[in-house]
Amino acid sequence: MELKDRDEQTKLEMKHRQEEDDLYRKFSKHREEENRRIREEIQDEWERELERLTNRFQQEMQIKKRRPDSELGALTLRHQQERADLEKNMTLRRDKKKESLTRKMLEHERAATAALVEKQSHEMMELIQERRSEYMAESSLYLDGEEAPPYPARAPPPQPPLVSKFHIYTDPMEFSDVDKIAISVAQEDQKTFTDLVRQLVGRCATDVEKARTIFRWITVKNLNNIQFDDNLRGDSPLGLLRGIKHGTESYHVLFKRLCSYAGLHCVVIKGYSKSAGYQPGVRFEDNRFRNSWNAVYVAGAWRFVQCNWGARHLVNAKDAPKPGNRGKSDSLRYEYDDHYFLTDPREFIYEFYPLQPDWQLLKTPITLHDFEELPFVRSLFFRYGLYFSDPNTKAVMFTDSTGAATMRIAMPAHMQSSLIFHYNLKFYDTEGDGFDGVSLKRFVMQSVVGNIVSFRVHAPCSGAFLLDIFANAVTPREYLTGEPMKFKSVCKFKICCAELQTVMVPLPDCASGEWGPTKATRLFGLVPITHQEALVFAGRELEIQFRMSRPLADFMATLHKNGVDEKRLSKYVHQNASDDIVSFYITFPEEGQYGLDIYTRERNGPTAIHQNGSTEKEKHLLTHCCKYLINSSKRN
């Protein structure tokens, strides 16, 4: 826009600011009146109760005035205690009333603010569209058949997008330039939304880039931690965000407001979300999990944005630059969750359910009951490209008569070599994670076959359990260092066992993680020759062989059996490495179920440089390679 257009936009913004000032004055006046009403009600009630208490005390004193002084003193002490209790009770009642009132007023103020922003955004869009139409008419853009279709003047109805997010961009680094703009602008304060949005979108070439800079500005700004003065004025730099200070304006309403200044259609969608505190199996029967989010019209379709969930902390936050000081910006890294920018509807529906079915943006909308039954997944699930190989996988899984239930997660081909999974099992309604002194983890068998990772739960008793599945993407080199890895939750399941007809015993007490040789191949280049499956059936003797595809050294194996000390079993395991073949020989002292842990390390470790300049190969500690579950019996 030219200077004239900018002046018109600023003029409209000043009109909107005046409307906001009037609204905030109404809020303030209403709050004062309600607080005064509560104080007066509590004061009147206090005076009545105190008068009743005093009259009763005086009557009792009159009756007992000829009693010993000790009885009169006890009566006085009792009266003083009752008065103190009354005062404490009235204070609690006052605070509870104020809390309830504040919550109701805030709900009302948020609704009023959202309604005002809705009106103002419409007016701003009208102004921008009017100027846009004039510009396009003057430039005769409509006559050029090769030009992209113009941005719609009116907000289109909700429809499923024709192409996925992947067709818009495949790597967030494609936005590195516009992200830098958002980060730079976030380090300064602006006095008007007009200036703020112009700084954000002035160099953007597409509507997607405009939405991106606004999204990144909100995720970088760390709005929840901004310190506001009590006497904040609307025309001050931070006055732009006073709605955040008062709690009347959410991230979603702010995103909609900024989009209108950028000429982008945007809506605030209300519904349910599987947010903090939610567990699989919970029903949406009240307002506990009500939430809001946005849809913005870009790239020819409505697309979801969740700024609040997309916001992440600033790495090295203590070094964050002060407003106006941009000296350290290059050394800072702003973390955020890209999943919540232009999220595909088929993924978004796992976490968010709109009250209006059309805003699912799905060709076939689902019901609230369907939403409750969808597996409880987190954004990392989709970031790793995971999916459920069994379409019947639900948030709540039921065991069979033996107490068994299996959850299967599929990995994309490009992630199979780097993904490592972990899990935790505990009772659903308590924090307990043990049964008869044994960790519940030992009642889960995790294994990988091809691109499928399976978690087979064997419930040790009837009841409900919570299975939390974690994942992390690491390179073999990172794994071999033996450094602790940080796993993050990708999905959770509620496991229900109505009855148990078979007594389950825990798995042998081996190292945590997956069973089977797949991990050995993936991370160590050890290819199984004799046994490709996690479960092995053997007689009283067993030989397991691997082929090394790269140099490994110092193999070690440990044998485990429930009720038997590990040291007693050490003499029954031997290993031998010859050329590229490594063999493990096991002799079982008795029939039963055993667990075999195998450890190794790389022969050619990284080079360590000493202070005197000399070098030597570092020796890593032995790292867990894989494990087998072995059933030994005379019949095999």
N, C-alpha and C positions, 0 to 999 in steps of 0.2 A: 504494500500500500504506500501511497505517497504521503507527504507530511499532512495534507488535508485530511486524509483518511485516518491517520494516526490521531490527529486532534479530535476527530469525531469519536473514535473509540475511547480515548481518554475522557472525553466529556461524558459519554455514556457510563463509563466506570465511576466517575465522580457522582453521577446521579444514583448509581447502585450503592455506592458507599454511604450516601446520605440515607438511603432506605435501610441499610444495615445498621447505621447509627441509631435510627429510630427504633428498629427492632431490638437492639441490645439495651436501649434505654427502657423499653417495655419489659424486657426480661429482668433487668435490675430492679425496676419498680415493683414488679410482681413478686420477686424473691423477697424484697424488703417487707412487703405487706404480709406475705405468708409467714415469714420468720417472726414478725411482730405478733401475728395472730397466734402462733404456737407459743411464744413466750407468755402472752396474756392468758392463754388457756391453761398452761402449766402453772402460772402464778396463781390463778384463781383456784385451781385444784389443790395447789400446795397450801394456800391459806385455809381452804375448807377442811382439808385433812388435818392440818396443824391445829385448827380450832377444835375439831373433834377430839384429837389426841389430848389437848390441854384440858378440855372440859372433863374428860374421863379421869385424868390425873388428879384434877382438883377435887372431883367427887370422891375418889379413893382416899385422897389425903384427908378429906373432911371425915370420912368414916373411920380412918385409922389414926386420927390425931392424938388419941390418948394411948396409942400403942408405944412400945419402946422405940427409942431413937434409931436402933439398928434396923427395925422394920421400915421406918420412915425413910431411912437412908437407902435401903434396898429398893424401895418404891421409886425414889428419886433417880437412882441409877438406871432402873428399868425404863423410866420415862425418857431419860437422856439417850439411852440406846435405841428406843423405839423412834425417837425424833431423828437420830442419825440414820437409822435404817430407812425412814420415810424420805429423808433428804436424798439418800443414795438412790432409792427407788425412783423418785421423781426425776432425778438427773438422768437415769437410764431411760426412762420413758420419754423424756424430752429429746434425748439424743436419737432414740429409735424413731420418734415421730419426724425429726428433722431429716434423718437418713431416708425414710420412706418418701417424705415430701420432696427432698432434693432429687431422688431418683425419678419421681413422677414429673417434676418440673423439667428435668433434663430431657426426658423423653419428649415432652411437649416442645421444648426449645429446639431439639434436633429436628423434629418434624416441621416446625415453622421455618427453621433455617433452610432445610432441604427444599421446602416449597418456594422460598424466596429465591434460592439459587436456581431452581428449575425455571422460574419466571425470568430471572436475569439472564440465564444462559440462552434462553429462547430469544430474548431481545438482542443479545450480542450476536447470535448466529444470524438473526434477521439482518442486522446491520452489515455484517461481513458478507453475507450472501448477496445482498443488494449491490455492494461495491464490487464483488467478484463478478457478478453478472454484467455490470457496466464495463468492467475491464475486458471481459471476454468478448463482449459485443464490439467494443472499439478495436480490439485486436483481430477480430474476425476468426477467432479460434474455431468456431463452429463449422467453418467452411473447409477446414483441413481434415480430410478423412483419416489421416494417419495419426492424428493426435489421440491421446487417451481420452476416454469419456469424461466429461466434467464431473466434479464432485456434486452429489445430489443436493438440491436446494432444500428439500424436506427430508426428514429422517425416514428412511425406508422401514417397512415392517420387518419384524424379526424373521429371518430365514436362515437355514443351515448354510454355512459357507460352502462354495463349490470346490475349493481346494484347501488343503491342510496347511498348517503353519510351516511345514517342511518346504512347501513350494514358495513361501515368502522369503524365508531365510533358513539356512542350515546350521549356521554357526554364529553365536552372539558377537564374535569378533568382527563380523560384517558391520556392526554398529560402533566400532571402536572410536571413530571420529566424532559421531554425535554423542556418544557416551561421555567423551572427554569434555564436550561443551556443557553437558548437564552437570558434571562434577565441578567444572570451573564456575559455572553460574551459581551453584549451590553454596560456594564459599563466599559469596557476596550477598548483600541484602538489597532488595529493591523496594521502592516506595509504592509502586503501582503494579497491578497484574499485567497491564499493557506492556510496561517495560520488561517485566519478568518473562512473559511469553515471547516477546520479540527477541530477547536475548537467547531464549531456548530454541526457537524454531526459525530464526532469521536465515540460517544457512542450510535448512533442511530442504531436500529436493522432493520428498514424497510425503504423503499423509502418514505412512507408516513411520517414517523418521520423526515426524512431529509428535506422534503418540509416544514414540520411544523416548525422546528427550524429556517429555513431561513425566513419564513413568520413572525414568532414571533419576530425575531431579527429586521426586518424592521419596524414592528409595534411598537416595544419598543424604537428603536433608536431615534425616533422623528427627522427625518432627516431635516424637514423644519425649525427647530429651532437651528440647529448646527451653531456655530459661526466659520467662516473660516477666516484665515489670507489672506491678499491680495496677499502675495508672497508665496502661498501654493505650495509646491513641491510634485511631484508625488510619491516620495519615503518616504514621511512622513506619520504618522498614518492616519491623516485626508485626506491625498492626495488620498487615495483610493476612497474617495467620492467627488472628485473635480468636477465630472460631475454634482452632485447635486448642488454644489456651483454655477456653471456656468449656470445651468438650461438646460444643454444639455442632461442630463441623468435622466430619470424618474424612479419612483419606479418600474415600470414594466420592464424596461430595466435592472435595477440593479438586480431584482429578477431573470430574465433570466440568467444574468451573473453568479450569485452565484449558480444557479441550475447547470450550466455547470461544475462548479468546484466540485460539489457534484455528478456529473455523471447522472444528471436527464435531460431528454428531456423537453424543455420548449419553448413555442412560445409567442410572443407578438401579440395580436389581436387588430385590430383597428375597430372602429365603432361608434355608437351613444349610449349615456346614458341619462337617466332621472336624471340628476344631479342638482346641485344648480341652482336655478332660473327657473327650469322647472315647468310647471303647466299642469294639465290634459287638453287635447285638443290642445296643441301646436304641430305644424307640424315640422318635421325635414327637413327644406328646405335650411339650410345653415350650417355653421361649428360651430355654437354656442355651440352645445352639442356633439361635437366630443370628443372621449375618447379612452383610451387604457387599456387593461387588459391582464392577462396571462391565459394560460392553461398549466398545468404541467402533465406529464405522470406518474401516480402513481397508485398502486393497480390495474394494468392491464388495465387502461383506461385513457383518457384525462379528466382532471378535472379543473374547473375554480378556479382562485385565483385573488382577487382584493386587493392588499396590501394597496393601497392609501385609499380606503374606509374602509378597515379593521383597519387602524391605529387609535388609540384613545389616549387621553391625559394621562399623569401620574397623578394619584391621589396624592394630596399633593406634587405637582410639585416643590414647593419651597424647599422641603427637598430632592430633587433628588441628588444622590451622584455624586461627581465630578469624572472625569475619573481617575481610579486608586484607588479610595476610595470606598470600598464596605461595609463600616461599617453599613450603615442604610438600606441595601437592604431588610432585613427581614420585615421591617415595611412599605414597599412600596407596593402598589397594582397598577399594570399596566392594564388599561382598554383597550379593543380592541373589535372588532366585529367579533365573530367567524363565523357569517353567510357567510362571504366572503372568507372562506377557504374551498376549495373543494365543492363549491356551486353546488347543483343539477341544471342541465340545465333547467328543467321545472320551477324553481324558478328564476334563473339567467336571463331568457328571459324577465321577467317583467321590468328589469331595464337596460339591455344591449342588443344592437342589433349589431352584427358583419356585416361588409361589405361583408364578404364571408359567404354565407348561411351554408356551411358545418360546420362552427365553432359555429353554434347554438347548435351543439351536440344533436339535437332533431331528432327523427325518422321522423317527418313530419315538416320540416322548415316552418316558417311563413314569411309573407311579412312585409315590413316596415309599410304599412298601418295597418296591424294586430297589429304590435308592438305599434303603436300610439293609437290604440283602447283598448289595455290592460289596466285594472285599474292601477292607479298610486299608487304603494305600496312601503313601506319602509321595511328594513330588519326585524324590530320588528314584522311585520305582520307574517313572517315565523317563527320567533323565538317563538312566541306564538302558532304556529300551526294553524293559522287562514286560512280560505279559503272561497271562494264565493259559496254559495249554489245554486245560479242561474247562469248557464253558459252564460247567455246573459248579464251579468253585464259588462258594458263598462266604459272607462274613462270619457266619456261624456254621461250623462243620460238625457232623454227628458221627460218633464212632460206631463200628459194627459190634457184633456180640462179643468179640475178643478184646474190645476196647481200643481198636486201631482206627486211625483216620490219616489220610495222606494228602498233603498240600504240594502241588507241583507248580513251579515257576519256570518259564521259558526265558532263555537269554538270546539276544541277537548274536549272529556269528562273530561280529567284530568285537564283542565284549567277553566272549568265552574264555579268552586267554588271560584276562585281567581281573575278572570279578571273583571275589571271595565272600562267602556267606557265613553267617553265624546266627545263632538263635538263643532265645531264652524262653523257658516255660515256667509258669507259676500258676497258682490257683487264681481263678477269675475274681473272686470277691475279697481276697485278702492278699497281703504281700508275701505270704508263705511260698517258698520255692523248694521245699523239701518234703519227702514222704518217708516216714519211718527212718529218719536220719540219712536218707539218700537224696542227692540233688535231683530235681525233676528233669534236669537236662539229660540225665541218663535213661530217660524213657522216650527219647526222640532219636531217630536214626536219620541223619542227613547224608544224602548221597548225590552224585552227579553222574548222569549217563547222557552223553551227547550234549545237547543244549538245554537239558532239563535238570534242574536241581529239585530234589524231593525231600520233604520233611515228613517222615512217618512217625506219628505220635502213638504210643501205646499207653493209654491211661492206666495208672497203677490202682485207681479206685474210681468209683462213680462220682460224678460231680462236674463242675465247669472249670476249664483251664484257659489261660491266655497265652497264646504262642506269638511271640514277637520275633520277626525275622529281620536281620540286619545285613548290610552289604557294604563293600568297599572295593574300589577299583585300584589295584596296585600292580606294578610291574614285578616280574620275577626278581629283579635286582633289589627292589625295595623290600620284598618279602624275605629274601635271603639275609638281609642285614640283621634280622631278628628284632628290629625295633618294634615297640608296641604299635598296633594299628588302631585307628579310630573307626569304629563301625557305626553307621547310622541306620535307623529304622526305615525299612521300605514297605512293610505291610504287617498287619496283625490279624489274628484269627481267634475267635472264641471256639473252643473245643468242648462239646457236650457229650458226656458219657452217662446215659440213663441207667444202665445196669452193666455189670461185669460178670461174665460167666467163666472167664479164664483168669487165673492169677498171673499177673505179669511180673517178671523179674527185671531189674535194671540191666542195661547194657554194661559190659565190663568198663572199669574206670580208666579209660584211655584219654589221650589228649583231646581237647574239644575240637569241634569242626566236623568236616565231612568224612564219611567212610568211603573206602575204595581207592583205586590207583589213579583216578583222573587227575587229582591234585598233583601227584608225582610227575605226571606227564606235562601238565600245564605249566608248572613252576620250576621243575628241575630237569625236564627233558628225559625223565626215566620212563621208558616204554615197557609196560608189562608184557612178558612173554607167555607166562603160564596162567595167570589169573587176572581177567579183565573186570570181574564183578566185585562188589564190596563184600558180598556174603560168600564164604567158602565152606564147602562140606568136605571133611577130610577123615581119614582113619586115624591111626595113632601117630603117623608121621606125615610131614608135609614139606615140600620144597616150593618156594616162590622165587621166580626169576624175573629180572628186569634187564633191559638193554640200555646202556647209557648213551645218550646222543651228544653229551658234552662231559668234560672231565668233572667227576665228583670224588670225594674222598671221605674217609672216616665214617663209614656206615655203622649204625647201631640199631638194634631192635630190642624191644621190651615186650614181654608177654604178661597179660593180665587175665585174671579169673576171679569172679566174685567169691569172697570168703577165703582167698588164698593170698598170702603176702607176696608182693612182687619179687622180693629178693629170692624167695624159694624157687621161683620160676625162671630166674635168669640163666641157670645152667642148662635149660632145655632149648635155648635159642642160640644159633651160631650163624655167622655170615661169612661169605667169601667173595672177593672181587677178582676176576681174571679177565684181562683185556677190557672189553666193554660190557662184560656180563657180570652182574652182581646177583648172588644167590643167597637165600635165607633158608636155613634148615631148622625145622621145629619138630621136637618130639614131645607129645602130650603125655603128661604123667597119669592122666585119667580122662575119662569121657566128660563132655560138657562143652559149654560155650566159652570161648576165649576171645580176647582182643589183642591184636598185634600192632604196636606202634613202630614205625620206621623213621629214623632220623639220618640226616646227612648234611654235608656242606660242600661248597665248591672247592675244587682243588686249587684253582688259580684265583685267589681272592684279590681285592684291590690293593694297590701299593700304598704303604704308609711312609711318610717322609718325617724323619726325626730332626731334632733341632741341630744336630751336627752335620746334617746334610745326607746322612746315609739313608738307604731305603730298604724295606723288606716287605714281603707279602703278608698282609693282615690275615689272621686266622679267625674266621667267624666261629661263633659257637654253633654247635650242631642245631639244625633247624628241623622241626617236624615236617616230614615228607608226605606220609600217608598212613592209613591204618586199615586193617581188615578185621571183619567179624568172622570167626571160624567156629563151626560146630564140629566137634570131634566125636566119633563113635566107631565102634568095632565094625559096624555094618558097611562103612564107606571104604 
